[in-house]
Amino acid sequence: MAYVSQANISKELGRGRGSKTPSISFRMTKSGSTGCRVTKVTGLYSESIDIQIDEEESKLRIGKSENAYKVSDQGSFSVSKRVLRMVAKGSNSSVRVELAKGDDGWWYGSYGEKA
């Protein structure tokens, strides 16, 4: 096995903060609410977005929408516990969903295997 320099990897990937992969994450906060975060590469920072969920297919999509969730300039926002429980399949576990941009401008992802 060969040694691999971690300094070079760190320079290529950044300092470990943020993600180059488009994704959305859901987690239960200490106060009991649901905290969400989108990565910067989605371009959704400081935007109003909607989250639409297809429970049968275990898929979701997010996109810009008026009168919806307001994303901070750091990518965070809050949703109801119901959203977390839908995505986490009934639990309060943290979930991260990789996203891919659709031709219609929405970001699409799968959050679990179909039962």
Sine and cosine of phi, psi and omega as CSV:
sin_phi,cos_phi,sin_psi,cos_psi,sin_omega,cos_omega
0.00,0.00,0.68,-0.73,-0.02,-1.00
-0.99,-0.13,0.52,-0.86,0.08,-1.00
-0.98,0.20,0.61,-0.79,0.01,-1.00
-0.85,-0.53,0.79,-0.61,-0.01,-1.00
-0.91,0.41,0.84,-0.54,0.04,-1.00
-0.99,0.15,-0.38,0.92,0.04,-1.00
-0.89,0.45,-0.66,0.75,0.01,-1.00
-0.93,0.37,-0.63,0.78,0.03,-1.00
-0.90,0.43,-0.67,0.74,0.00,-1.00
-0.88,0.48,-0.63,0.78,0.01,-1.00
-0.92,0.38,-0.60,0.80,-0.01,-1.00
-0.95,0.32,-0.63,0.77,-0.09,-1.00
-1.00,-0.06,-0.15,0.99,-0.07,-1.00
0.99,-0.15,-0.19,-0.98,-0.10,-0.99
-1.00,0.02,0.18,0.98,0.04,-1.00
0.99,-0.10,-0.08,1.00,0.03,-1.00
-0.97,-0.24,0.68,-0.73,0.00,-1.00
0.99,0.11,0.12,-0.99,-0.04,-1.00
-0.65,-0.76,0.64,-0.77,0.06,-1.00
-1.00,0.08,-0.14,0.99,-0.02,-1.00
-0.99,-0.12,0.78,-0.63,0.05,-1.00
-0.91,0.42,0.80,-0.61,0.00,-1.00
-0.35,-0.94,0.23,-0.97,0.13,-0.99
-0.75,-0.66,0.64,-0.77,0.03,-1.00
-0.81,-0.58,0.52,-0.85,0.00,-1.00
-0.81,-0.59,0.67,-0.75,0.05,-1.00
-0.44,-0.90,0.41,-0.91,0.07,-1.00
-1.00,0.09,0.78,-0.62,0.01,-1.00
-1.00,0.07,0.17,-0.98,0.02,-1.00
-0.87,0.49,-0.52,0.85,-0.02,-1.00
-0.98,0.21,-0.16,0.99,0.02,-1.00
0.99,-0.15,-0.03,1.00,0.06,-1.00
-1.00,0.01,0.07,-1.00,0.00,-1.00
-0.97,-0.26,0.86,-0.51,0.05,-1.00
-0.99,-0.16,0.68,-0.73,0.02,-1.00
-0.82,-0.57,0.37,-0.93,0.05,-1.00
-0.49,-0.87,0.72,-0.69,0.14,-0.99
-0.96,-0.28,0.51,-0.86,0.02,-1.00
-0.98,0.19,0.40,-0.92,-0.08,-1.00
-0.88,0.47,-0.56,0.83,-0.06,-1.00
-0.90,0.43,-0.22,0.97,0.07,-1.00
-0.96,0.29,-0.36,0.93,-0.04,-1.00
0.96,0.27,0.33,0.94,-0.07,-1.00
-0.97,-0.23,0.10,0.99,0.06,-1.00
-0.87,0.49,0.65,-0.76,0.04,-1.00
0.88,0.48,0.43,0.90,0.03,-1.00
-0.91,-0.42,0.29,-0.96,0.20,-0.98
-1.00,-0.08,0.78,-0.62,-0.06,-1.00
-0.77,-0.64,0.37,-0.93,0.11,-0.99
-0.90,-0.43,0.55,-0.84,0.11,-0.99
-0.90,-0.44,0.83,-0.55,0.04,-1.00
-0.89,-0.47,0.73,-0.69,-0.11,-0.99
-0.85,-0.52,0.72,-0.69,0.13,-0.99
-0.95,-0.32,0.99,-0.15,-0.07,-1.00
-0.92,0.40,-0.55,0.84,-0.01,-1.00
-0.90,0.44,-0.63,0.78,-0.03,-1.00
-0.99,-0.11,-0.08,1.00,-0.06,-1.00
0.82,0.57,0.74,0.67,0.00,-1.00
-0.77,-0.63,0.41,-0.91,0.09,-1.00
-0.65,-0.76,0.27,-0.96,0.12,-0.99
-0.60,-0.80,0.53,-0.85,0.05,-1.00
-0.75,-0.66,0.54,-0.84,0.01,-1.00
-0.25,-0.97,0.21,-0.98,0.01,-1.00
-0.91,0.42,0.64,-0.76,-0.01,-1.00
-0.34,-0.94,0.61,-0.80,0.06,-1.00
-0.97,0.23,0.45,-0.89,0.06,-1.00
0.81,0.59,0.73,0.69,0.00,-1.00
-0.77,-0.64,-0.43,-0.90,0.01,-1.00
-0.94,0.35,0.73,-0.68,0.02,-1.00
-1.00,-0.08,0.88,-0.47,0.00,-1.00
-1.00,0.04,0.72,-0.69,0.01,-1.00
-0.95,0.32,0.10,-0.99,0.04,-1.00
-0.96,0.27,-0.01,1.00,0.10,-1.00
-0.94,-0.34,0.00,1.00,0.07,-1.00
1.00,-0.06,0.11,0.99,-0.05,-1.00
-0.97,-0.25,0.42,-0.91,0.06,-1.00
-0.27,-0.96,0.18,-0.98,-0.02,-1.00
-0.90,-0.43,0.56,-0.83,0.11,-0.99
-0.74,-0.67,0.09,-1.00,0.01,-1.00
-0.96,0.28,0.36,-0.93,0.04,-1.00
-0.87,0.49,-0.49,0.87,0.00,-1.00
-0.84,0.54,-0.64,0.77,0.01,-1.00
-0.90,0.44,-0.72,0.69,0.03,-1.00
-0.86,0.51,-0.71,0.70,-0.03,-1.00
-0.91,0.42,-0.53,0.85,0.06,-1.00
-0.92,0.38,-0.73,0.69,-0.06,-1.00
-0.96,0.28,-0.56,0.83,-0.02,-1.00
-1.00,-0.02,0.24,0.97,0.05,-1.00
0.84,0.54,0.74,0.67,0.10,-0.99
1.00,-0.04,-0.15,0.99,-0.01,-1.00
-0.97,-0.23,-0.01,-1.00,0.07,-1.00
-0.96,-0.29,0.39,0.92,-0.03,-1.00
-0.95,0.31,0.47,-0.88,0.09,-1.00
-0.94,0.35,0.59,-0.81,-0.02,-1.00
-0.68,-0.73,0.69,-0.72,0.09,-1.00
-0.86,-0.51,0.76,-0.64,-0.05,-1.00
-0.87,-0.50,0.86,-0.51,0.09,-1.00
-0.94,0.33,0.61,-0.79,-0.05,-1.00
-0.87,-0.50,0.47,-0.88,0.10,-0.99
-0.74,-0.68,0.67,-0.75,-0.04,-1.00
-0.98,0.22,0.77,-0.64,0.06,-1.00
-1.00,0.01,0.24,-0.97,0.02,-1.00
-0.90,0.43,-0.37,0.93,-0.02,-1.00
-1.00,0.04,0.06,1.00,0.02,-1.00
1.00,-0.02,-0.13,0.99,0.05,-1.00
-1.00,0.07,0.42,-0.91,0.09,-1.00
-0.98,-0.19,0.78,-0.63,-0.08,-1.00
-0.90,-0.43,0.57,-0.82,0.05,-1.00
-0.39,-0.92,0.37,-0.93,0.07,-1.00
-0.95,-0.31,0.73,-0.69,-0.06,-1.00
-0.94,-0.34,0.10,0.99,0.05,-1.00
0.05,-1.00,0.26,-0.97,0.04,-1.00
-0.96,0.27,0.61,-0.79,0.04,-1.00
-0.92,0.40,0.74,-0.67,-0.06,-1.00
-0.96,0.29,0.00,0.00,0.00,0.00
